[in-house]
Amino acid sequence: MRDVSPDRGPLVLLARPEDVLRAGGRHLLTPAERRRAAALRSRADRDAHVAAHLLVRHCAATHTGRPVETLELVQRCDGCGSIEHGRPSIAGLPGLHVSLAHTRGAVVAGADRRPVGVDVEGAPARPPDPATLTTALTDAEAAAVRTAADPSAAFLRSWVRKECLVKVGALTLDGLSRVGLDPATDRVAEDGRTRSRFGPLHLVDWFDPVLGVAVAAAGSTPPVVGTPGPWAVRTP
């Protein structure tokens, strides 16, 4: 059995936490994952954390053809070596890259044989404050957000795209305001999602009106958004 599937691009799954949890699998979480979930005060946050850690296993299972029950998610910080945080991976599968993110009401995960990054964020109740714009965006991007018809939505889109680029290793959090994303590469695909480029990387982003969240994914080849359940089905 291959460690990873043929190169068909990053598989990305978006789901409601309750749908993932309904499928079961809490017992698959490692002690470290359980500790991190238990430390969250809100039940909604705990459920989203657990669901994201289960969903990424389903992504990895689809990519590898291995039973989800055999996959162990681990994290290790490249800086301090801690297993309590850091880049996630699947134990024993160095040829597979994974990424996950969660917010209240939605979880997203990605898997690929090359680095992949995903992010999801809920719509903010109010426009971003000036300090946030300065920290996260270039001057040109901040100006575009201020003049947008919906500044909150415009900022949210920029944020999730940059965050997934951080997770794929193309940006750093302290360098977000120094690197702009070129709107000239944007192309709205037939599925309504926006496809764009950042150097050699391919990005896809969209707003899910049902879940009320912005989602983005980045990879070396165009990300493929699948349908979760029962569990991961790739769509064309």
N, C-alpha and C positions, 0 to 999 in steps of 0.2 A: 504494500500500500504506500502511495506517495505521501510525503510529509505535507505537501501543499498541492492544491489543484493546478491545472493548467493556467497559464497567465491570461486571465479574462478581465483583469482590472480589479481595483478594490471593491469589495462587497460592502455596502452600507445599509444598515437596518435602522429604522425609526419606529418606535412603539410607545404605547402607554405603559407606564409601570405596572398597572393592575393587570394588563393583558399578559405581560411577561411573568408576573408572579403567579397568575392563575395556572400557568403551565407547570408550575412546581420547579423544584431544583434548589431550594434554599440550602439543602444539605450539602450541595457541591461547594459552597463557599469555604475558603480556608479560615483558620482561626484569625489570621491578620485581617481578612476582609470583614469578618464578623465584628471584630473589635472596632474597626473604623466605622462601620454602620451603627453600632451601638452608641458611639460617641456623639452622634447627631441627635439634637434635642427633638426635632420635629419628626413625627411619624411619616409625614409626606416625604421629607428628605431621606429618611432611612429607607423607605420603600423604593425611592428613585435610585438610591445608591445600590441597593441589592439588585434591583432589576437591571441596571446598567451592567453590573458584573456578571449577571446571568446571560444577558443579551449578547455580550461580546463572546461568550463561550459558544453560543449558537452560530454566530458569524464564523468563528474559527472552525467549528464542526463542519459547516457547509464547505469551507475552503479546503479542508483536509480530508473529508470523508470519514473522519473518526467520530465515534460516539461522543456526545457532549459530556457524558459521565466520566470520560477518561481524561478530560482536559482540566488542567490546574492553572489558574491565573495567578501570576506572581508580579510583584513590583519591586524595583530596586532603584534607588537614587544614584545616578552617576557621580554626583558630587560627594555625598557623605556615606554612601553604601547602605543606608537604611532600607529595610524592607517594608516600612510603614508608608512610604510614598515613593514617587518616581515613575519612570516609564513602565507601562504594563507589557507583559509578554506571556506566552504560553510555555510552561515548563517543558523542556525536552524538545521544543520545536524552534530552533534558532532561525529556520528559514521562513518563519511566519511572523508578520508584524500585525499588531492589533492596536486599536484606539477606542476609547469610550468616553462618554460625557453624559451628564444628566442635569435636569432642572426639574422643578416641581411640575408634574404632569406629562413629562416626556423623557425618553432615554434614547440615545443613539450609540451605535457601535460600528466599527469597521475592521476588516481583516484583509490582508494582501500579502503577497510574497515579497513586496518591497514596502518601505515606510509609508504609513497612511496616518492621516490625522482627521478627527471629526470633532464637531462642537455643536451644541444646541443651547439656546437661551430663550427664556420666556420674554414676551413683550413687556418693556418697562412701563410703569404707571405714568411717568413724566419724561420730558426730554432730558438728555444727558447734561450734566453741569459742565461749565467751561473747563474745569480742571481735568475732567475725564477726557474731554475732546483733545486737550493738549497732550495728555499722556498717551492716548491710544492712536491718534491720527496725525497725519501730516497737515501742514497748514492748508493745502489745497483740499484735502479730504474733509477737514473740519469746516471749511467754508461751504463745501457742497452740502454737508449735513445741515448747517444753519439755514440754508436757502431751500432745502428740500420741502416738498409739500407735506411730508410726514417726517420730521427730524428724528423722532424716536426710531421709526422703522429703518431709516437710512443709516443711523448709527449702529443699530443692532446688526444689520447686514454686514457692515464693515467689521464689526467686532467678531462675529462668528467666523468670518473668513480669515481674519488675522489669527484668531485663536487656533484654528485647525492648522494653519501654517506653522505656528509655534510647536504644535504637537508632532508635526511631521519633521521638524528640525530645520525648517527654512528661515524662521524668525526667532527672536528672543523677546521676552516680555518687556525688557528694558529698552528695546530698540524699535518698538511699534511706531513711534512717532517719526522715525527717520526713514521708514520704508513705505512707499505708497503702492496701492494696487491700481493697475492701469484699467480704467473703465472702457478703453478702446477694445479690449479683448473680450468684453462681455457678449454673449450670444444666448438669446432665449431659445431653448430647444422646444421640440414639439410637446414634451411632457410639462411645459411651463416652468421648468427649472432653468436657472441661469448657469451657463457653462462659461468658464473663463480660464485664463492662464496666468501663472506667476513664474516667469522664467521657464524651466523645463517641466514644471508641475501643472497638473490639471486640477481645476476646482469645479465643484458644483455647489450651488446654494439655492435655497428656496424658503418661502414662508409657508408653514402649514396652518391654514386658517382653522382647521378643526381643533388642533392641539394648541394653537395660539403661540407657536414658537418659530424662531428662525433656526435653520440648520445649514451646516456647511461641511464639506469633506474635501480633502486634498490627497492626491497621489501621483505617482509617476505616470500612470495612464488614467484615462477618464473613469472616475468612480461610477459604479453601477448600483443604483438604488434598488434594493430588493424588497419583497413583500414578506414581512415576518410572520411565521406560522404557516404551515405546521412543521418546520420552523422557517428556514430561510429559502425562499424561492427567488431565483434571479429573474428580473424582468428585462426585456430587450433594451 
